[in-house]
Amino acid sequence: MAGKFELYQDKQGQYRFRLKAGNGQSIATGEGYTTKKAALNGIESIRKNAPEAKLDDQTG
């Protein structure tokens, strides 16, 4: 099964999303957004940029 984004509202009414792997484990979470549209834009940004994202290993 492929991963999926879950869009939800937190207790403060902010829109948030989490990216879940195919096994159901949460692998990333988004910040709080004041509008659903802004949260959806955040998801789209990840979809567009993640395939080209480089690793910046700062562990030394």
C-alpha positions, 0 to 999 in steps of 0.5 A: 500500500502506498503512503498517504497524507491525512488532513485534520483539525487540532483542538485549537482549530488549526489545520494540520497534516501528517504523512503516513507510510504504507504500513500506517506509521507516521513519517512526517507532520506539518505545522499548524495552518489557519486555513484548510487551503494553506494546509493543502498548499503545504501538502502540494509543496511537499509533493512537488519538492520532496523528489528532488530534496537533498540530504543535509547531514548535520550530524558531524 
